[in-house]
Amino acid sequence: MLKAKDLMTKDVITVKENTPVVELARILYENKISGAPVVDESGKVVGVVTERDILNIIFSGNVQYTKVGDIMTRDVIKFLPDTDIDKVALAISEHNVRRVIIVDTNDKVVGIVSRRDIIKMILG
């Protein structure tokens, strides 16, 4: 059985809660990604932020003065690297998310598994 560590992207771009949303938008756009884990100073995951969060704030707030911590989701779906990939895929489907965070035993980000990673697995 494949594990999360077998499919995960290891070079994960992260942001901090105090990152301005305008800077977040630039990071996502320039790296061609749709979301990123939010980490504290020690690298521990504290949230996740996506393009959808940015779009929501555009219509309901002042983007120029908004920080990632104001718009991120704090209820993070996360797994350890040795989690079976079928459990990860089921969580992505059931929670209708694009990605889940892979963390070590100290809650530090070590990878991401996305819907695209699951589809790529099916293609062989």
N, C-alpha and C positions, 0 to 999 in steps of 0.2 A: 504494500500500500504506500502510495506517495504521501509525503509529509509536506507541511507548509514550507519548510526550509528548502524543499526540492524545487519549488516554483516561485518563491518570493523574489522580489526585486530587492537587492541588498543595499544599493546606493540610494538611500532615501533622503529626499529633500524635506527638511523640517523647518518649522517656524516657531517663534515664541509668542506668548500672549500679548506682548507689548509691540509686536510688529504692526505697523500701520497697514490698513486694508489696501491702500493704494500700492504699497510695496508688495503685499501678498499677490495682488492682481498681476504685477510685473513678473514676480517669481513664477507663478503658474503659467502665464503666457510664454515667457522666454524658455521655460523648460518643457513646454507642451504637456503639462499635467493638469488634472482637473481638481486636485485636492492635495492636502498635506497634513501629516500629523503635527500637532502642537505639543511642544515639549517645554519643561521647566529648565532651569539653569543646569541641573544635573543630567539632563537628557531623558528624564522620565516623562512618559506620555501623559498629557493632561487633557487632551482633546483632539479633535480633527476639524479641519475647515475645508470648504469646497467652493467651487465656482457658484453653486446654488446659494450659498451663504452670502457671497458678494452680491449676486443679483437681488437677493431679498433686501439688503441694506440700501441698494441704489434707490429703491422705490419707497423706502420707509425711514431713511435717516440721512445723516450727513457723512458721506464716505470719507471726506478729507480728514475728519477728526476721529474716525472710528478705528479701534484696534482689533486685532484678531480675537483677543479674549472676549470682546463684546459680542461676537457673532458665531464663535465656534460651538460645536457640539461637544458637551462634556461627557456624555454617555458613549464611550468608545467601545466598539466591538474589537476585541483583541484576542489573540491566541499565542500560545508558545510555539516555537519552531517545530517541535515534534508532533504537533496536532495533525491527525489524518486529514488529507486534503478534502475528502468528502464532507467532513464536518465544517470545514472552512467554506466550501462551495454552498452548502446548505444555508449557512448563516448569511452569506452574501445574497442569496435568493430570498430567504424569509424576511430579511430586514430591508430589502430593496436598496442596498448600498452598492457603490461601485468598487469599494476596496475595504479590506480589513487590515488592521495593524498587527504585525508580528513583533512580540516583545520577549525580552529575556525574563528571568525570574525576578529581576529588580524593576520591571516595568519600563525598561529602556528599549527604544525602538531598534529593532535589528532588521526589519524588512516590512514589505507590504505585499499582499496578494490581492490582485485586482480581478475583475470579471474577465478582462482581456487575458490574464495569465491562465485562467481556467479554460477559456476557449482555445488558447494556444496548446494546452495540454491535450485537448480532445483531437486536435489536428495532428498530433504526434510530433 
